[in-house]
Amino acid sequence: MKFTYYGHSCFSIETGGKKLLFDPFIRGNELAIDIDINNVEADFILASHGHGDHVGDLVEIATRTGALVIGSFEVVNWAQNNGVKNAHPMNFGPASFDFGKLRFLPAWHSSGLPDGSYGGNPGGYLVQGQEGNFYYSGDTCLMMDMQLVPRFAKLDFAILPVGGNFTMDAEDAVIAADFIKCDKVIGIHFDTFGYIKINHEEAKEKFKAAGKELILPKIGETIIL
């Protein structure tokens, strides 16, 4: 699988011959000024929740690419009201797509859309495909529900927030990695705002001390997993 980081919580994963783009927020991120959203491709766009720093570029990218937008009923309804034609609403539960099996799982956070409307329940995604399995928690604090993840699938890697304040920090993410039984973690949701700036080396050391690996990708970086 190929992971490409676009900053904050926006990343794409190529699996099963499909490009999955998560939480498209690029132009509003000062750290991602070198990323041209017109060059970002997607077959599917998955939104974890409705906050502007997760759906800021969703409508434009979905309209240009024709990607299938997946998210909570409320997020999908908002996208459709803004001109998106290709969409699939979900609530917590499993569904099958061209890239494999997708399970929308709870997250403990909040969710309001850019127009001020209700954004539905925030969540994360478990993706199971022929090339492997991964879990993206979405924006969340540490929660006991994560212990259900390994009952559904053995993970090859996970994508977890590590910035603290609005989500887990690195210390909490180590515990989350224990809960989901995954030793390879890609950290996201860090450094974008003053509230979530982190010490990269300290964060990596917390994982190393627990026998795990934390990858903190650079914006624009592609990693083969």
KENU-344736 format. One line per 5 residues: their letters; for each residue y, x, z of C-alpha. Coordinates in Angstrom, 1 decimal, padded with zeros to 4 digits. Layout:
BEGIN
A) Y X Z ~ ...
***
This chain:
BEGIN
MKFTY) 000.0 000.0 000.0 ~ 003.5 001.2 -000.7 ~ 006.3 000.5 001.8 ~ 010.0 000.8 000.8 ~ 012.8 000.6 003.4
YGHSC) 016.1 -001.0 002.5 ~ 017.7 -000.8 006.0 ~ 017.8 -002.9 009.2 ~ 014.8 -005.3 008.9 ~ 014.6 -005.4 005.1
FSIET) 011.6 -003.7 003.5 ~ 009.1 -004.3 000.7 ~ 005.4 -003.8 000.6 ~ 003.4 -003.6 -002.6 ~ -000.1 -004.9 -002.1
GGKKL) -002.6 -006.6 -004.4 ~ -000.4 -005.9 -007.4 ~ 002.5 -008.0 -005.8 ~ 005.8 -007.0 -004.3 ~ 006.5 -008.6 -001.0
LFDPF) 010.2 -008.4 000.1 ~ 010.9 -009.1 003.8 ~ 014.2 -010.3 005.3 ~ 016.6 -009.3 002.5 ~ 019.9 -008.1 004.1
IRGNE) 021.4 -005.2 002.3 ~ 025.0 -005.7 001.2 ~ 026.2 -006.6 004.7 ~ 024.7 -003.4 006.1 ~ 027.1 -000.4 006.0
LAIDI) 024.2 002.0 006.3 ~ 022.6 000.7 003.0 ~ 025.6 001.2 000.7 ~ 023.5 003.3 -001.7 ~ 021.1 000.4 -002.3
DINNV) 021.8 -001.7 -005.3 ~ 020.3 -005.2 -004.7 ~ 020.1 -005.6 -008.5 ~ 017.4 -003.0 -008.5 ~ 015.4 -004.7 -005.7
EADFI) 012.4 -006.4 -007.2 ~ 010.2 -009.1 -005.6 ~ 007.3 -011.4 -006.4 ~ 007.5 -013.0 -002.9 ~ 010.4 -013.1 -000.4
LASHG) 009.4 -013.7 003.2 ~ 012.0 -014.6 005.8 ~ 011.2 -014.2 009.5 ~ 014.1 -016.4 010.6 ~ 017.5 -017.6 009.5
HGDHV) 020.0 -015.2 010.9 ~ 022.4 -013.7 008.4 ~ 021.2 -010.2 008.9 ~ 017.8 -011.3 007.6 ~ 018.6 -013.8 004.8
GDLVE) 022.0 -012.4 003.7 ~ 020.8 -011.5 000.2 ~ 017.9 -013.9 -000.1 ~ 019.4 -016.5 -002.4 ~ 020.8 -013.9 -004.9
IATRT) 017.6 -011.9 -005.1 ~ 015.4 -015.0 -005.3 ~ 017.5 -016.4 -008.1 ~ 017.4 -013.2 -010.1 ~ 013.7 -012.4 -009.7
GALVI) 012.2 -015.9 -009.5 ~ 010.3 -014.8 -006.4 ~ 008.6 -017.4 -004.3 ~ 010.5 -017.7 -001.0 ~ 008.4 -018.2 002.1
GSFEV) 009.7 -019.1 005.5 ~ 010.0 -021.8 008.1 ~ 010.7 -025.3 006.7 ~ 014.3 -025.1 007.8 ~ 014.9 -021.7 006.2
VNWAQ) 013.3 -022.8 002.9 ~ 015.3 -026.1 002.9 ~ 018.5 -024.0 003.3 ~ 017.4 -021.8 000.4 ~ 016.7 -024.8 -001.8
NNGVK) 020.0 -026.3 -001.0 ~ 021.6 -023.1 -002.2 ~ 019.9 -023.2 -005.5 ~ 016.5 -021.5 -004.9 ~ 013.9 -023.3 -007.1
NAHPM) 010.7 -021.5 -006.1 ~ 009.8 -021.9 -002.4 ~ 007.0 -022.5 000.0 ~ 007.8 -023.9 003.5 ~ 005.6 -023.0 006.5
NFGPA) 005.4 -023.5 010.2 ~ 003.0 -021.6 012.5 ~ -000.4 -021.3 010.8 ~ -002.3 -019.7 007.9 ~ -002.0 -020.2 004.1
SFDFG) -003.3 -018.3 001.1 ~ -001.3 -016.7 -001.7 ~ -001.9 -014.4 -004.7 ~ -001.6 -011.3 -002.5 ~ -004.0 -012.6 000.2
KLRFL) -004.0 -014.6 003.4 ~ -000.8 -015.1 005.3 ~ -000.4 -016.2 008.8 ~ 003.0 -017.2 010.2 ~ 003.0 -016.3 013.9
PAWHS) 005.5 -017.0 016.7 ~ 008.3 -014.7 017.8 ~ 010.6 -015.0 020.8 ~ 014.1 -015.0 019.4 ~ 016.6 -017.5 018.1
SGLPD) 017.3 -018.8 014.5 ~ 020.5 -020.2 013.0 ~ 021.4 -020.1 009.4 ~ 024.6 -018.7 007.8 ~ 026.0 -022.2 007.4
GSYGG) 025.6 -022.9 011.1 ~ 022.6 -025.2 010.7 ~ 019.3 -025.0 012.6 ~ 017.0 -022.2 011.3 ~ 013.7 -023.5 012.7
NPGGY) 011.4 -021.4 014.8 ~ 011.6 -017.6 014.4 ~ 008.4 -015.9 013.6 ~ 006.5 -012.9 012.1 ~ 003.8 -012.5 009.5
LVQGQ) 000.2 -011.2 009.5 ~ -000.9 -010.3 005.9 ~ -004.5 -009.8 005.1 ~ -005.3 -008.5 001.6 ~ -007.8 -006.5 -000.3
EGNFY) -005.9 -003.3 000.2 ~ -005.5 -003.7 004.0 ~ -003.9 -005.7 006.8 ~ -000.5 -005.4 008.4 ~ 001.6 -007.3 010.9
YSGDT) 005.4 -007.7 010.9 ~ 006.5 -009.2 014.2 ~ 010.0 -010.3 013.1 ~ 012.8 -010.1 015.6 ~ 011.2 -010.6 019.0
CLMMD) 010.9 -009.4 022.6 ~ 007.5 -008.2 023.9 ~ 005.3 -011.2 024.3 ~ 001.7 -011.9 025.4 ~ 001.1 -013.9 022.2
MQLVP) 000.8 -010.6 020.4 ~ -002.6 -010.2 021.9 ~ -003.9 -012.8 019.5 ~ -003.2 -010.6 016.5 ~ -006.4 -008.5 016.7
RFAKL) -008.5 -011.6 017.0 ~ -007.4 -012.5 013.4 ~ -007.5 -009.0 011.8 ~ -007.9 -005.3 012.3 ~ -004.5 -003.8 011.4
DFAIL) -003.9 -000.8 009.2 ~ -000.3 -000.6 010.4 ~ 002.5 -002.7 012.0 ~ 006.2 -003.1 011.5 ~ 008.0 -003.7 014.8
PVGGN) 011.7 -003.7 015.9 ~ 012.6 -000.8 018.2 ~ 016.4 -001.1 018.6 ~ 016.5 -003.1 021.9 ~ 019.2 -005.5 023.1
FTMDA) 018.3 -008.3 020.6 ~ 014.6 -007.3 020.3 ~ 012.0 -004.9 021.8 ~ 013.0 -001.3 022.3 ~ 010.6 001.6 021.7
EDAVI) 009.2 001.4 025.2 ~ 008.3 -002.3 024.7 ~ 007.1 -001.6 021.2 ~ 004.5 000.8 022.6 ~ 003.1 -002.0 024.7
AADFI) 003.2 -004.3 021.7 ~ 001.2 -001.7 019.8 ~ -001.4 -001.9 022.5 ~ -001.5 -005.7 022.4 ~ -002.1 -005.7 018.6
KCDKV) -004.4 -002.7 018.8 ~ -002.5 -000.7 016.2 ~ -001.7 003.0 016.5 ~ 000.5 003.3 013.4 ~ 003.9 001.6 013.7
IGIHF) 006.9 001.5 011.4 ~ 010.1 001.0 013.4 ~ 012.9 -001.2 012.1 ~ 015.9 -003.1 013.4 ~ 017.6 000.0 014.7
DTFGY) 021.0 001.8 014.3 ~ 022.6 -000.9 012.2 ~ 025.0 -002.0 014.9 ~ 026.3 -000.2 018.0 ~ 024.1 -002.4 020.2
IKINH) 020.9 -001.1 018.6 ~ 021.5 002.6 018.0 ~ 018.6 004.7 019.3 ~ 017.6 008.3 019.9 ~ 015.0 008.8 017.2
EEAKE) 013.2 011.7 018.9 ~ 013.0 010.0 022.2 ~ 011.6 006.9 020.6 ~ 008.9 008.9 018.7 ~ 008.0 010.8 021.9
KFKAA) 007.3 007.5 023.7 ~ 004.8 006.6 021.0 ~ 003.3 010.2 020.9 ~ 002.8 010.1 024.6 ~ 000.8 006.9 024.2
GKELI) -001.4 008.5 021.4 ~ 000.4 006.5 018.7 ~ 002.6 007.2 015.8 ~ 006.1 005.8 015.2 ~ 007.6 006.2 011.7
LPKIG) 011.4 005.7 011.5 ~ 012.0 005.5 007.7 ~ 015.2 006.5 006.1 ~ 017.0 003.9 004.0 ~ 015.7 004.0 000.5
ETIIL) 012.6 005.9 001.5 ~ 009.2 004.9 000.1 ~ 006.0 005.6 002.1 ~ 002.4 005.3 000.9 ~ 000.2 003.7 003.6
***
